[in-house]
Amino acid sequence: MKEKAGMILKYLLGLGFGGLLMVAAFRQIDFGKVSLILQQTDYRWVLLALVCSLAANWFRALRWRMLLQASGYNPSPLHSFCALQAGYMANNAVPRMGEVTRCTVLIRSDEIPFVVSAGTVVTERAIDVITLLGLIAGIFLMEFKTLWQYFETVPFLQNFNLMSPVLWIGFLLLAGLAGLLWYSKDKLLKIPLFQKIWQFATDVIQSAMSIRNLKQVNLFLFYTFIVWFLYILIPYFTFFAIPETANHSFYFALILMIMGGIGMTLPVPGGVGPFHNAIIFTFAVYGFSRDAGGSLALLVHTPQFILILLTGAIAYFYLVLQTPQASKYPSES
């Protein structure tokens, strides 16, 4: 009961936070202009963007399957894809629940232990975080002048002081707390609850290291490249859906993909609010119309949100209704 109440509270807080960010994102938007833009939209380009989204998820599922194979399990490509879609559907309800969901459904359909699949998910997420951070660093260096000029116009940032005593005191307190926990590790591990947490974390990390057993590293890297390339194509194809953005470049689509990706990392159901804020903010930084930015954010996010709900629900029930089948390699049994 307490766990369910905590989940509901987490959902409501995330929903409220997302709602505030949506209000902040669209407060300077002319809804009359947005409505007119959406009426003029060529939805064939939006459909093509949705195809890219599904294709990206398919290649992501193939990449995840390679990690599961390196751990001694061999789910089918379809099962891997369905588990991934079910996970994304769960993320639209409760942030970070998707990782648990896609590991849980594979227990039923392929008898893959939760700890094993969770470890592979940790590895996959770590690779994506490293990729995103690399892209952020590259874009920041190339666009530093543009970003700096925009930040100079923001009153709050004009008064920001990196050398503020409060900022450094907070940093030192966090560092001290981390050091205290590490110093007390042996004592904490004598407590049964902490023993279980430590053992679970150790098992997950051990499974995550399965990446060392990959036999086709080049194929794994190719899948990673294809996934991120398709992510860029989603906003790029959507540009052509409305006249206001039809002339925007592939490079600007890359920037939008990165900013939208940052927004989606915030703990808000489905990224509703943070994603829109990130897109509109990016349009404003480069001097483009906020109305066009808001329209594009809606055209990119809303169809994908609906698609994930539909395909995720179908994928979930498909896997749940499957007859459990062992997918472990005979040599590993």
Buried (B, 14 or more C-beta within 10 A) or exposed (E): EEEEEEEEEBBEEBBEBBEEBBEBBBEEBBEEBBEEBBEEBEEEBBEBBBEBBBBBBBBBBBBBBBBBBBBBBBBEEBBBBBBBBBBBBBBBBBBEBBBBBBBBBBBBBBBBBBBBBBBBBBBBEEBBEEBBEEBBEEBEEEBEEEBEEBEEEEEEEEEEEEEEEEEEEEEEEEEEEEEEEEEEEEEBEEEEEEEEEBEEEEBBEEBBBBBEEBEEEEEBEEBBEBBBBBBBBBBBBBBBBBEBBEEBEEEBBBBBBBBBBBBBEBBBBBBBBBBBBBBBBBBBBBEBBBBBBBBBBBBBBBBBBEBBBEBBEBBBEBBEEBEEEEBBEEEEE
